[in-house]
Amino acid sequence: MSTPTTSTRGPWSVHGDGRRVAPGEVVSPGERLTWPRTLGIGMQHVVAMFGATFLVPLLTGLSPATTLFFSAIGTFGFLLITRNRLPSYLGSSFAFIAPIGAATASHGQSVAVGGILVTGVTLAIVGIVVHVAGPRWIDLTMPPVVTGTIVALIGLNLAPVAWGTCQQDVVGGEIVETCTNGFRAAPVTALFTLAAIIAITVLFKGILGRLAILVGVVAGYVFAAVRGEVDLTAVGEAAWFGFPQFVAPSFDVAVLGLFVPVVLVLVAENVGHVKSVAAMTGTNLDPMMGRALFADGLATTLAGTGGGSGTTTYAENIGVMAATRVYSTAAYWVAAATALVLSMSPKFGELINSIPAGVLGGVTTLLYGMIGILGARIWVQNKVDFSDPVNLTTAAVPLVIGIANFTWHAGAVSFEGIALGTAAALAIYHVMRTLSRWRGTSQEPASPASAP
């Protein structure tokens, strides 16, 4: 890549003339364009993360405004901890949807928030260990076949949530079914929303195509409003400005097993983010791995102190960086500041809360499937060999455990599909790999050092 002439103005040097990015060049994390252009790109990052970040609180019952508030604070902290060297926005992690939903249903929202806090503390500790010991032990503990399986089983475990739940009552001697969430709550609206997302994905290029989920949700919202499915009463009553509503955490050991697997997913997502940005900028960012994990852990911990959803580095924003070739962390300071301002409007939060169940049912049908396929993409990108019985078994058993939502009760503690599937993936891989090497039946490829 060619290196343009830069001038230093503040924490970031100005890339070239600050107005354009020449072919073959990128705007590195320590550079920026002119401030008007940086403001525009930063706000574009808010749009990119917006749909996914709000889906998690909408699906779990958390406050969208509170979630946005803590995602902004977490992003500020992430940029400070990584010393402005790693561009990233910290939005809601989909890995929290299942454990928050299960914990809220059984023990209440406060306990679910406590689970988020414990997850954040655990991830922060992992970050400290990685910073001291280096990132290689992550690859040894969680090879691609394991991480891909964990990500896939989380998405597939959520499939029943996308379909929705219904209650049957006997009215006048007839059975009447009432559906309040998921695809079944409003099938026509859900189908329209899903179709809109699919159409936008293939009909448009550039940033509009990348924002297919957000644009599809807006289209579904308008469609639902025409059908009389949108209630704006709370929006009209809400104030324009005010602090988000905070929820204090409480703790119950019975739900911690639901949240432990999320730590492994967050580790995989952060590592993937660091490697992706490094590849696109031509910079070795491995020394930032521990800082990134610690920063995300701290952000998730802060979210858990007040009722926000746990955070992760966002792939949606990597797409924006790839499209613009602007990796400036200055744009992410703008994005975080914009999100913070939006979180201070209760009216805006109620508007997000007014998205009807049918729209959410349509988008989650695609979204949860995409999470499952992201796990498969990890296998493909890392060329996982499924002719090896160790890899095949490592994926096969946990997937069934996750999809069927196997459950094990141990006293007051209950372990469900995601937790059991994660434990199974780790145990099966390492036990089978150790035994196969001991018996000489391993089919893994020989390392360069051991090759003849």
Order of alpha helices (4+ residues) and beta strands (2+ residues): beta-beta-beta-alpha-alpha-beta-alpha-alpha-alpha-alpha-alpha-beta-beta-alpha-alpha-alpha-alpha-alpha-alpha-beta-alpha-alpha-alpha-alpha-alpha-beta-beta-alpha
